Amino acid sequence: MKNIFTITLALVSSLAFSQIAIGKSSVSNTSVSLEFGNANKGIILPWVTSQGAVTGAVNGTIIYDTADKKVKYLKGGSWFDLSINNTGVVDTTIQDTLQESTSAKAAIGSDGAADNTPGILVLTDTDKAMVLPKVASPHLNIINPAAGMMVYDTFNHLVAVYNGTVWSFWR
């Protein structure tokens, strides 16, 4: 219920302001479309059964591929791995029985209502960015991370991605 309220609030707010802050009262500056508060929590990427199952994706799309348990992004029409080789077992049962709602979409930005880009969450501004949730040493401070979690590590100044077994850190 809380998630439905948050998504509804984000959609309504996006129509009025085109800038969204989640977990805090406002965004940090005018160059931000979406920003998260600091509460030792991350953003969970969409889970897909395989990168091949993603149709209509555009460059910049980020997913969690349950087939090989990796976080990937699309660049130049090719998928790139953002997680290290996964040798562990990832429990995906939380998602296994769920069905995708193909009409679910939130678009944030000045042209959000008119945007046709496929995706669950689409940031439509061409002059603003998303600020990832900020967590100091997420491998120590996020107690039970979910596969596909992504944060910015404020201690090491790196992007941190959790593939369900281990954290990967990117400059």
N, C-alpha and C positions, 0 to 999 in steps of 0.2 A: 504494500500500500504506500509506503514511504517513497519507493522508487517511482511509482505512478505519479504521486504528487510532485516529486522533483522534476520529472520529465514534463509534466503539464505546466509547471511553473516556468521551466526553461523555455518551452514553446511560446507561452504567453508573453514572457519577458522579451523573447527574441523579436517579437513583432513590434514592441514598443521601443527598445533600446539598441538592438543589434549587438549588444555586449552582455555576456553572462558571467556571473561569479557564482560558483557553487561552493558552499561551506565557508563563505565569507561575505561581507556586506557589499563589496564593489571590486571591480577590476583595478589593477595597479596603474594602468595608463591607457591612452587612447589607441595604442597599437595592439590591443588584446581583444580577440573575439570571445574566447572562453578561458576562464582561469579557475583553478581549484584552490580551496583553503588548505592550510597545513594542519593535518590531523593524523599523520602516519597511516594514510590510506592512499591507494593508487587508483588509476583508471583501468578498468578491465576491457580489453579489446574484444571485438566480436569473435566468437568461436565458429569456425567453419570445418566441414568434414574433410576438405582438401582444398589446396589452392586452385585446383582445376574446377572446383564446384562454384567458384566465385565468377559470376558473369557480369560484364559491364563495368568492371572495376577501372578506375582511372589512376594515373600516376599519383603516388602519395597515399594510396590506400594501405592501411595497416590491419593485419589479421592475426589470430592465433589459429594455426592449422592443427587440428586434433589428430590428423593422420600420422604426422611425424613429430608432434608435440613441439612445434617451433613457432616463434613470433616472426612474421615476415612482412615486408613492405614491397609495394609495386613501384618500380622505377624503369622507365624506358620500355615498358611492356613486359619486363621480366621480374620475377619474385626474388627478393634477396632475404637471406636468413639474418635475423637480428638476435638469435640466441645461439649459444654454443651447442655442440653436439650433445644430444640428450641420451644418456645411457641409463637413466632411471625410468621408473614406471610412473606415469601421471594418471591420477584418478579423474576421469572425465564423466563419471556417472551422474554428476550434478546436471549435466547438459544433455546426456544421451536420450532422454525421453521427451525433451522439449521440441516443439515445432516452431519454425521461424514464421513470424507474421510478415509477409512480403509487403504489406502496406505500411509497416512501422518505419517512420522516418522523422528526424528532427533536423531542421536546417536553421542555422544561426548565422545572421549577417544581414547586410543591407538588402541583398536580393534573395533572401531565404525562401520567400513564398514562391518565387518563380524558378527556383533551381531544380533541374532535372537530373543532377548527378546521382547515380545509385549509391546507396549507403544508409546506414542506420543513423549516424550523426554526420552531418555535412556542414562544414564551416564555409560559408559562401563569400566572405569578404576577400578581396584581392590585396588588401593593404593592412591586414591584421593577422595575428597568429594565435594559436592555442598555447597556453602555458600549462605544462604538465603539473600534477600534484607534486609538491616539494616535500621530500622526506630526508632527514639526515641519516645516512647509513641504513637504507631500507632493509638490507639483509639482517640487521640487528633489531630494528625497530618495528617492522611489520611482522607481527607474530604469526599470522596464518595467511600468507599470500596465496592468491588464486592464480592458476595458470593463465598467462596472457596479461598479467599486471605490468603496468608501465608507470614509472615515476622519474622525477629528477632528483638525484642524490646531491643534497646541498653541502654535504661534508666533503665528498670527493669531486664535486662539480662534473658529474657524468650522468648520462641517461641510463637508467637501470631497467632491465626487462627480466621478468620471471617466467620461465618456460614450463613451470610445474614441478621442476626438480631443483634447479639452481638459478641464481641471479647471474645475468650477463651485464657488463658495464661498457658503455659506449661513449667515446669522446665526441 
